[in-house]
Amino acid sequence: MTTTEFISKIEARLRPFITTLPPLWLVRIYSNSRRIFIRHLVNDLPAEPVRIPEANRIKLWDIEFGCGLFNAAGMFKYGEGYELCAMQGAGAYLAGTTTSKKRNGNRKDTLHPFIAYPNSGAASNWMGLPNKGHSIVAGRLAKIERKPLCPVGISVSADPGESNYDTLKNLIAGMNQYYLAGVDFIELNESCPNVPGHKQCDTNNKSCLEDELVDRLEYISNNFLSKRGRNLPVIIKLSTGTAPELIPAIIDILTTLKFDGVNFGNTSTKYEYHKSSITDEEKWLFDFFVKRYGGGISGRPLKESSLNLSKTAVEYLKSQSISNEFHVIRTGGVESRADLKESSDAGVQMNQWFTGYFDNFSRFGHRLYSELFNSHVL
Ligand SMILES: Cc1cc2nc3c(=O)[nH]c(=O)nc-3n(C[C@H](O)[C@H](O)[C@H](O)COP(=O)(O)O)c2cc1C
């Protein structure tokens, strides 16, 4: 057992009991330990690469993925952790989100606030995309020693809160840096609830499909997608709070503009709706976090929305004749074989996870992917 496997096991046993501590202490403990844990995790590799049976391999956009699951954006914000993911048998590796300008993210109480609700399989964060910028992370990704079946992806965003021509130019410049760094796919993050300018695409907010977002997507299509000199799929990540009735319009725009996929999705701010999925003993902690920071909810409460949105998108795609290869990716509450099976039954081949990764790591350590994929093929 490696050190982080051991720490994670102990911590998982303690977690359900420490929810009785004062809430600000808990936010402090979780925010700091998350950061420190990831820093150690990326250097604490399994002794041997974990093998995932060949039958789980997937080819999307002519790229081979070792299996249909990999880390969601935000876990390896600085371009660290590729070797860890490849050795654990992840289907791919996703770095970022990065922006053109270096960002310190949101700070309150001297923290990038994050909290877990262990009994609910959920978490909240109000980090606000801290990152070192496209150029530094592109430089790191260019130096990665690639392993078979673990393609490299990068999550990017335009500089939040800025909506001028220079912002878009800088975003394209960043995407070109990643193009030159040799990444295999790009995910455009349009849905972080913790920064200005990103939208939820709910029915109260139809504007997210008009004006700014559509302009930005058109600009990217004209200035990046149509100029790609090699295979480099670009997918858009939207919120799990997206209204299902907007899906046809979303897919129509994305496919017309020649994007390659959509990911449902990001954390949610539908606090009242998701509160019912938080256990009674953790509701007060949830209320504390929402009141003090706001933030986005992740984990089990998103399971149903991510599945419904992905399923609706796949069904709509099937009803259309679309010339380019376009895939739906599911993120939100994915944590078990049953979830992967539900995705697969809904026609979703690729999943990402964040909150569920840590819970599975505490149980299975570096064998977390093989536990989900070994004994059956989806
Ligand atoms: C601490 C934390 C940081 C995150 N940072 C990012 C980010 O930088 N970019 C992004 O697109 N999503 C980010 N997310 C959202 C996740 O990528 C994912 O969409 C969300 O957590 C739902 O998946 P899950 O239920 O498996 O956690 C973050 C989530 C958490 C909990």
The ligand as a Gaussian input file, in Angstrom:
#p B3LYP/6-31G(d) Opt

LIG

0 1
 C      -12.513000      21.255000      -6.145000
 C      -13.111000      21.261000      -7.522000
 C      -12.483000      22.007000      -8.525000
 C      -13.018000      21.997000      -9.821000
 N      -12.382000      22.712000     -10.812000
 C      -12.869000      22.658000     -12.080000
 C      -12.181000      23.300000     -13.155000
 O      -11.124000      23.899000     -12.981000
 N      -12.731000      23.221000     -14.384000
 C      -13.904000      22.530000     -14.651000
 O      -14.338000      22.477000     -15.802000
 N      -14.549000      21.899000     -13.654000
 C      -14.059000      21.938000     -12.401000
 N      -14.708000      21.277000     -11.402000
 C      -15.953000      20.515000     -11.726000
 C      -15.617000      19.056000     -12.039000
 O      -14.774000      18.963000     -13.152000
 C      -16.903000      18.255000     -12.318000
 O      -17.541000      18.783000     -13.445000
 C      -17.880000      18.295000     -11.145000
 O      -17.195000      18.142000      -9.927000
 C      -18.953000      17.201000     -11.279000
 O      -18.340000      15.938000     -11.290000
 P      -18.350000      14.978000      -9.991000
 O      -19.764000      14.866000      -9.554000
 O      -17.740000      13.701000     -10.458000
 O      -17.521000      15.662000      -8.966000
 C      -14.203000      21.260000     -10.106000
 C      -14.818000      20.517000      -9.087000
 C      -14.286000      20.510000      -7.803000
 C      -14.971000      19.700000      -6.736000

